[in-house]
């Protein structure tokens, strides 16, 4: 899935629109929960050298919150990298050049959405 397809899919699937909070980086798109404003996806265009890839060409990536136990195994696969500018223990960066198939990417977006949603507090007994 490329950047445009992912942005459209997130908007349709979760009913949220991208927020562009940084004037210096107007192409960075943040997707948040409406109720708690927590981010579940951040899409950016960065130089591929920032991911340890050769060259200075720009590439699109998405940062997603992920189960720390899953992060280690994902980093061994093509298209996955330690989180760019996020906590590397609980976030992962995914290259949006169609290296990662759509289904696993959608599963990871949903995992991030679930991990960052508002927690329901147990009701007190009367």
N, C-alpha and C positions, 0 to 999 in steps of 0.2 A: 504494500500500500504506500502510495506517495503522500506527501504533505497535504495536498488539496483534498484527496480522497479521505484521509484520516480526519481532517477538520470537519468535512461534511458528515462523515459517519458519526463522530462524537456529537455534533449538533443534533442530528436526527435521533440517535439512540438515547441520548441523555437529556435532550431538550435544553441545552445550554449553548450560549454563544461565547466565542473567544473574547477575552479581555486583553488589551494591549497596554500594560501598566508602565512600560519604560519608554520615555521619549527618545532616549539614545538608541534603543533597539526596537523600532516600531514593528518589525516583522515577528518579534517574539509573541506567541499566543499562549495565554494562560487559560485553562479551563478549570472552573471552580464549582463547588456545590453552592446552590442558591441559599441554603439555610445556614451553613456555618462558614462559608467563604473559603474553605480549605481547597487547595489545589489538588487535582488528581492527574493532570497532564499539562506539560509545558512543551510547546513545539518551538524550535529555534532553528535558525540557519547559522551555522558556525563553520570556521575553516576546518577542513578535515584533519589537518595536522593536530588540532586540539584533542583529537581522539587517538592520536598516534598513527594515523594513516599518512602515507606519503602525499606530498603536494599541498598547495594552499587553496585549492578550489573550495568553494562553499558547499556544504551538504546540509540537508534537513534532518533533524533528529527530534525525538520526543523523550522526555524524562517521565518516568512512571514510578509510583511507589510500588514496591514489590516485597514479597516475603523474603527475608534475609537468607533463608535456607535455599531458596530457588535462585537467588542472584548469582551465587558461585557457579552453578552449573550452566546458567544462561551465558555468563561471560565467556565460556569455552566455545560457544557457537558463533557462527558468522552473523554480523549485524548487531551484536550486543557489546556494550562497553560499560566501564565504571561510570557512574553518574557524573555528568558534566555540571559543575557548580551546585551540586546537591550532596546530601549525606550519602556516601557510597555504601553504607551498611544497609540502607533501606530504600534506596532509589536506584534505578538502572536507566541507561541511555540506550535507545533503539534507533538505529539508522533507518531513515525512511527512503530507501532507494529500491524497495521491493526485494531486498535480500531476505528479509523475514516475511514468511507467508502471512496472509491476511488473518487467518483463523487464530494462530498463536498471538498475534499482535492485538486482536480484539479481546482475547482472553486476558491479556496483561492489562489492557486499558480497564476492563471490568474489575480486575483484581485491585487496581489502583483506586478505582471509584469506590469499591466496597471498603477498602482499608482507610479511606479518608472521610467517609460519610459520618454524620453526627451519630454519636452513640446514644442508644436509648437507655435511660436510667430506670432501674426497677421502681415500681410504685411502692410507696410506703403503706404498710398495713395499718388499718385504723382500729 
